[in-house]
């Protein structure tokens, strides 16, 4: 691809030592920063502190911002006070006002890396990737060992189409922290964009080793495999994606953590908890949800999440405490009853689980998922006909519901109606996940009972392959035994 004029300085350092390359990149981009901001360097004084309307904000937000602004006005020459106000404003998504504060702090303390860093974060969020790259390069000029600045610099350069420069920024991040998955993931993105497919595969592989639950690396490698014509490898990667959170690898970012820490309101704690739970950090997520309910004991959504989180952690008593507190606060929501019912079912308390699911259905009688959950516990209670009625109800509201289709099909097979069962089981084949081998095995059985042996053999072979991919060895061996019988039945007579 053509090399842009602004890339020539950074491309000129190819072949130098890694530290020399890094220093040259930072210096080159810092020159661009100074050249591109005549208005900020023009005479006429400092950028004004913003006048912020806080009447509609929460009491915590008002107190934080009003106090920070009072301190900044009382100390007009203090970069720390101006920057602190910017952080408070950024914490509450007032980005334009925050930018004015950071520009003021940066002019008062030009050697402090925090202010260009925060400006870069704001620019990236607004899609101003070229300027964001300049800000992060300026931050690195003052703080060359900052991993977070190197990673953000690389991402900004990639978003601006400067793949070679982005690659060097990520290589610097790897040098600073070799075991950081985000750095290797960034390298993979840059190498893939630049056409270096084999090296990109290596970088993605290392990122996956370091952070196997961050699905973005796995997805990127799957797409790259497909681009390279390795459809079989791509298919395996897409299957494995079901066990990940699809998020990019995370890294420690102390400056942004400081901004988030200023927002001590229940919504921020809830948001932080959700982000942690997506990473599989359930205990840490529960701690954030607890902070939210300490601020507002009637914040039902946080208590609903605590029921689920403590259930995953095996802390039944804590889960029940939040369930009862949510009910007392008038928060009898569908999600609350479903989470509690799921936890009760996991502890074998099926009668109570059924009552909880029925309470959820009283709120949302058209939920296919709740009907299917209730049907599952009714089967465990030995009430198959009532369970079937709820599986059928699930299909009325969601004809493609996988579990309901499977269980209805199972009953049809038992009653001697395999052709009807096949129609239901065909709907349960996708998406591909750890349940698919079982569903395909059921489909193969229905094909056998309806006399379609070749179709049965094809489906059973696919089920065995998937069972092995998901580590379901016993299931795979059982399918193999049936495949052997099918092979004998399909063999031509001697």
N, C-alpha and C positions, 0 to 999 in steps of 0.2 A: 504494500500500500504506500501511497506518497507520504513523504516525511514532511510534517508541518514545520514552518519556520521556527516556532517556539520549541520544537523538539531538538534542534540542531545542537544546542549546548549540551543537553543531557546525553545525546547519542555520541558526542565526541569523546566521552570518557570510556568507551568500550576498550577493553584490554588493560585497563589500569588494575591495581590491586583493589580488593573489595572495599577497604576503608577509604582509599583515595577516591574510588568511584562514588561512594556514599557522600563524602564531603563535597565532591564536585557537584553532584546533583542538588544538594541542599543549597550550595552557594549560587548555582545557576538559577534555581527557581526563586531564591531570595532577591536576586537582581531584578527578576521579572516583577516581583511584588512591589518593589520600590518604584519601578518604572510605570506601573499600571495604576497608581493611586495618587495622581496629582491633587485631586480635590481634597483628600484627607490630609495632605501635607501642605496645602496652601495656607497662607497667613489668614488670620481671622479668628484665632482662638481655638479652644477645645470644642468637640461636639457637645451639644447641650444634653443635660440629663432629661430624660423623657418625663412628661407629666402623665401619670397613669391613672385611669379611672378604676377604682377597686370596689365600688359600691356593690356590684353584683357578685363579688367573689366570696368564697368561704371565709369565716372568721380567721382561720389559720393563715390563709393566703393574704388577707388584708393586713394582718399584723406583721407578717414577714416582709411584705413589700413596702409598707409605710415606714417601718423602722429602718429598712435598708436605704430607702430614699432619703430619710431624714439624716442618716449618717453621711450619705454622699453629699448632700447639700451643705452640711456643716463642715465638711472637709473637702473643699472643691479641688484641692491639689493632690488628693490621696487616690492613687490608682487602685489600691485594695478596696476602698469603699465603693468606687465606681464599678469595679469588677464584681463585687459582692452583690450589688443591686442587679447587675446583668444576670448573674446566676439565679437570683430569686425570680427574675422575670422569665428566664428560660425555663425554670422548673415548672412554671404555670403556662408554658407555651406562648408567651408574649414575645415572639422572636424578633419582631421589628424593634421594639423598645430595648430588648436585650442587646441587639447589635449596636445600638447607639452607645450603650454603656461600655461595651467591650472596646469599641473604637476609642472612646475617651480614655479608658484604662490603658490601652495599648500605646496611646500617644504620651501618656504620663509616665509609663514604665516600658519603654520600647524593648528592653531585654528580657521581659517576663514572658515565658513561653505559653502561659495559660491563656492569655487574651487572644492571640492569633489562633490558638487551638480551638477555643470556643467559637470564634468567628468562622473557622472552617467547618465546624459541625453545623452551624446555622446555614452556611452556604450549601453544604451537601444536602441538607434537608429541603432546601429551596430549589435544588437542581442546578445550582451555579457551580458546576464541577471544576471548571478551569480556575475560578477564583478560590475554591476550596483547596485545590492542590497548592496554590501559592501560599495560602494561610498555613497549611500543615508543614510545608517546606520551611516557612519562617519559624514555626514552632520548633522544628528539628534543628534549625541553625542554633537556637539557644539551648535545646535539650536533645543532643544527638543520640542519646541512649534511650529515648522514649519509644517503647514498643507500640503503644497505642497511636502515636503520631505517625510512625512508619506505616502501620496498617491502614490508617485512614488516608494517608498520602497515596498509597498504592491504589486503594479503591477509587479515590477521586480521579487519579490519572487514568485508570481503566475506563471509568465512566465518561471521561473526556476523550477517549479514543487514543490515548498515548500508551500503547501496549508495552513498548520497550522500556519506557521510563517507569511504568507501573511495575513491570517485572523486577527492575532493579530495586525499587522501594520494598517489594515483598522479600527479595533476597536479603536486603538489609534487616528486615524484620526476623527472618530465619537466623541470621547471624546473631542478632540480639537475644533471641529466645528460640533455640532450635526445636524445642518440644511444644511449640504453640501451633495447634492445628490450623488456626485462622491464617497464619503466615503461609503454610504449605498450600492451603486451599486457594489463597490469593495468587500464589505462584502458578498453580494449575490453571486458574482462569486466564492469567496473562499469557501463559504459554499456549493455551488452546486458542485464544484470540489471535496470537501471532503465528499460528500454524505449526507449532512444535508439539505434535500430538503425543509422541512417545514420552517426551519429558513431562508433559502435562499429566499423563497417566501415572507416572511415578510420583508426582507431587500430590495428586488426589489420593493415591494409595497411602502415602504417609499421613495425610490429613485424616483419612478414615481410621488408620491405626490409632492415632492419638485421640480422636473423638468419634467413636463409632456410632453414637446416637445422633450426631449432627447430620441429618439426611441430605443437606445441600451438596456435600462432597460426593456422596454416593450417587445422587441424581446427576451431578455434572459428569461423573465418570461414565454413567450409563449412557448419557447423551453422546459423549465422546466415542464410546464403543460403537454406538449405532452409526455415527458419522464415519467411522473407520471401516464399517462393513462387518463388524463382529456382532451380528444380531443375537447369537446365542448368549454371549457374555452380557450384552445389554439386557436381555430378558431376565437373566438371573439377578442383575442389579436392581431392576425395577421390582422384582418380587421381594428382594431384601428391604426395599424402601418402606414396606408396610410396618417394619419394626422400628422406624426412626421418627423423629419429630419434624423432618423437612427443614429445620432451621440451619442457618450458617453456623460454623463453629464460633463460639464466643471467646472473648479474651478479657483480661482485667483492664478496666478503663477507669483509673482513679478519679480523673477530673469529672467525667460524666457521673460517676457514682456520687461525687460531692454535690452535683446539681440535684440529682434525684433525692439525695438525703435531705435537701431543704424542704421538699414537698411532703410535709408530715400530715397528709390527710388520708382519709380512709380509701379514697379512690386510687391514690398512688400505691398504697400498700397492697390493695387488691390487684392492681396491674402488675406490680412486681412479683406477687405471689403466682399469678398466672404464668408469667414468663419463666419463673423458676420451675414450675410444675411441668411446663413444656420441655424443659431440659432434663426432666427426670429427677429433679432435686425436690422431692416431696416434703422432706422434713424442713428444708429451708423455706419452701412455699408456705407451709403451715405456720411458721414463725411470722411471716408477713401478714397472713390472714388474721393471726392473733392480734397483731398491732392494730389492724383495722377495727376489730370489735372492741378493743380497749378504748378507741376514740369514740365509737358509737356502738353501744351494746345492741341496738336494734337493727344493725346493718346485716340484714338477713342473707344477702348474697354471699358475704364472707363466711357466715356460719354454714351455709349450704356447702361451700367448698371445703370447709373444715371437716364436715361429716365425711366427705369423700376422701380427703387427704388422710385423716386419722384412720379411716378404714383401710387404706392402702398400707399404712404403717403398722397395722395390727393393734392400734390403741382404741379398743372398742369403747371403753369408759369415757374417754375424751370425746369420741364421736357422738356418743349418746348425750353427753352434757350439752353439746352445741345443737343437737337436734331438739332437745327439750327447750333450750333457750330460744331457738328460732320459733318454735310453736308458741311460746309464751309472748314473744314479740309480735305475734299475729302474722308470722311469715310462713303460713302453711302453703308453700308453693309446690308445683309439680316436681321440680328438681329436688327439693328437700325430701319428699316422700320417696322418690325413685332412688336417691342416694342411700337413704336409710333402709329401704327395702333390699337393695343390693347387698348392703353390709349384713343385714339379718340373714339373707339367704346364704351368704358365704359362711356364716356361723351355724348353719343348719337349723335356724329358727324359721321354718318355712311357713307356719301358720301366721306368725307376726309379719313376715315378709309379704305374704299374700294380702294382709290387711293394709299394709303400707302402699302396695301397688294399687289396691282398689281406691285408696284415698287419692292417689295421683290421678287415677282414671276419673274420679268425681270432678277433678279440676279440668282435665283434658281427655274426654272420652274418645277422641278420634286419634289418639297417639298409637301408632302401630307398634312402636318400641315397647310401650308399657304393656300393651296386650300380650306381646310375645314374652316379656319378662314374667308377667303373671302366669301365663300358660306354663312356663318352665317350672315354677315352684308348685303349681297344681299337679303337674306330672309327678314331682317328687313326693307329693302328698297322696298319691294313688288315686287321683281323680281325673282319669284320662279323657272322659267325654267333655268335662268342663274345660279342660286344657285345650282340647281340639276346637271348641267354640271360640276360645280367645285367639288361637292361631288363625282361625278363619276370619275373625274380626280384624286382626292385623293385616290380612291380605285385602280386606275390603278397603282399608284406608291407605294401604301401601302395597300394591300388587307385586312389587319386586322385592319385598322384604325377604332376605335370604333365609334366616332361621325359620321363619314361619313357612316358607315354601318347602324347606327341607322336612320339617316335622309333619306338615300336611301330607307330603309325598310318602313319608314313611308309613303313615296310617293307610294311605291308598294302596301301597304295596301289600301291607298286611291283610287288607280286605280283598285282595285279588284283582286290583285295578292298576296294573303297572303302566299301561299306556298313559293314563291320566297323571300318574306320578312323574313320568318323564317330562311332561309339560311344566310341572312345577320345578323339578330339579334343574332343568335348563336355565331357569331364572336365577339359580343360586351359584352359577359358575364364577361370576365376577362380582366385585374385584378379587384379584388373586391375593390371598393371604393365608394364614395358618389354618383356617377352617376349610379352605378349598379342597384339600385332599379328601377329607371326609365327605364333602358334598359330591365330589366326583365319584367316589367309591359307591355312594348311594345311587348315583345315576347309572353307573355300570351295572349294579344289581338290578335296577329297574329294566334296563335294556335286556339283560339275561332273561328275566321273567317274562318279557314281552316277545322273546324269540330273536332279538337283534344281536346275535353273538359277536359279529365283527365290530359293530359300534361299541359293544360292551368291552371288547378287548382294547380298542383304541383309547377309550375313556379310562379304563383301569390302568393302562400303561402310563397315561399322563398323571393319574392320581398317584401312582407309585413314585414317579420322578419327583413330583412336588413334595410328597411326604418325606423323601430323603433330604430335599433342600431345606425343609423346615425341621429336620432332626427328629421326625416321627418314625423311628426305625421299626417299632412294633407294627404300626399300621402298614408300613411299606412291605414288611415280610408277609403280613396277612394277605395283602393285595397280590404279592408275587405268587402265593399258593393258588389263589383263584385264577391268576393269569395262566398258570401251568395247566389247570383244568380246562380253561377256555382254549388254550392252544391244542390240547388233545382233542377237544370236541370239534375244532375247526380243521384238524388235519384230515387230508383226503383218505378214504378207506384204502387199505392195501388189497 
